[in-house]
Amino acid sequence: MSGHVEISSFDGLDPRISILRYSNEVDAMFVRTRRFNALIDTLSTPALCREALEKLGASAHDRPLIVVNSHMDWDHFWGNAAIAGVAPIIAHAKALERLSAPEAASTLATKAVEEARFAETELVAPSITFSGDMALNGGDLTLELLHTPGHTPDHVAVWIPEISTLLAVDAVEDPVPCVWDDTPESLRLLRASLARLKALGAKVVVPAHGRTTTPEAIDRNIAYFNELVARVAQIDRRVLRDSAPETLDGLAFEDLLPAHRTMDAGETDFYRDFHRQNLSAAIRTHLETIEIA
Ligand SMILES: [Zn+2]
């Protein structure tokens, strides 16, 4: 993937928020408050992060900068090296556990071989971590960092109550989010995080992928998981145990895909993998619940 960062916005988005978009890969976000500027995610390389900060112009450098890493998925934080020593980087404490896991370095090693743009990327850890939730008080805007696990254990979404805006990052995804692994606990956490975000009653919801701001994105994600779990529950336990999940009646990606938008072949394959993981977690959840009952 090549190209440049685009500074963008959405209809109805508060003018203090800018979207930093790199192609179809990811959207980072920039929020100007009275006391500080906040960069939510650093894109996938230091070069992209530097480019984004430059393109934001003077208004990005007129007050202290605070950086938030929403979670330790490569497309959201591999740009951290551009920030190191310049601004504090805040993340959930679980982010450090993910960074010290062998997968963090092996993912970078693999992708650096695949794409030259990652060759100079280094993993830079957040400098401030918290457990539970945290608030950044900007004076006019409050950035509430909400621990919203399920997509990943360390995921943080940013709720700005004064403007009823939720920077959901990957806790909400259009068309569907992906559960961390196929354990019942991860599926439970992801659905609980969606319910928590829904209860905020946000008027504007900005995920990092999918280019949407409609709060309906949360409803659609919740409806998808409700339907997935309900359909799995209707299937005989022995059938669930003995069949390849994708061959089960009514449980293919196409059967459960929200019908609101079309996708190209690449996107379809990408989200089909998400669905496969979600389905597998739903099946495990059902089988293990029956066994306990
Ligand atoms: Zn992502």
Boltz pocket constraint, residues with backbone or C-beta under 6 A from the ligand:
constraints:
  - pocket:
      binder: B
      contacts: [[A, 25], [A, 26], [A, 73], [A, 75], [A, 76], [A, 170], [A, 208], [A, 209]]
      max_distance: 6.0
